[in-house]
Amino acid sequence: MKPKKENQIIISDLRETLKSIMKSEIEKLPETLESLETKDRINIVCKLMPFVFPKIETIKPTTGEPFNIEW
């Protein structure tokens, strides 16, 4: 069994490697998307949207709040 310190070093190295890979892929993303067919590009962009935009949640009025608000 590997000592705890050695495991931490391996995990740290793995994280740094993954960060480097992700950075490289993100930098190439515009070119990668351009090379895709329109339907594939739209599919990928839709899958990435939750990482960029906050999720919209429906809210409902509670007791004491007006139901018909004129803007």
N, C-alpha and C positions, 0 to 999 in steps of 0.2 A: 504494500500500500504506500502511495506517495505521501510525503509529509504535506501538511496543510499549506505551508509557505510556497512549496513548489506548485501546488494546485492553483493558488492565487495568481502566481506568475503566468501559468498557462492560460487561465481565464482572462487575465489582463491582456496578454498577447492576442488572444482570440478576439477580444473586443476591439482592440486597435486594428487588427486585420479586417474585421467586418466593417468598422467605420471607414477605413480606407476604400474598401470595395464599394460601399454605399455612396461615398463622396464621388468616386469616379463614375459610377452609374448615373447619379443625379446630374453631373456635369454633362454627360452624353445624352441625357433624356430628350432634349429638343430634336437632335438629329435622329435619335431612335424613333421618336414619334413620327417625324416627317417621312421616314422610310416605310411606315405601315400604311395599309389600306385604310380608307376613311372609317369604315365600320370598326376595324380593330383599334384605331386611334381613339375613337369615341368611347369604345369599351374600356380601354386603359384609363382614359381621363376620368370616366365615371367611377372607376374603382379607386382612383387616387383622391377624388373629391373629399371623402370623409377625413382624410388626413390634413386637409387644408381649411375646410369650412366647418364651423360648429354644427352639430346636429340640431335641426329645428324640432322643437317639441310643441305639441298642441297644448294650449292652456284653456281652462274652462273657468268661467266666472264662479265666484264663491258667494255665499250668503252676504247680502249687504252691498254687493257691487251692482251697478246699473247694467242692464242687458243691452239696451239700445243706445249706443254712443254715436253721436253725430260728429264727424270730423270736419 
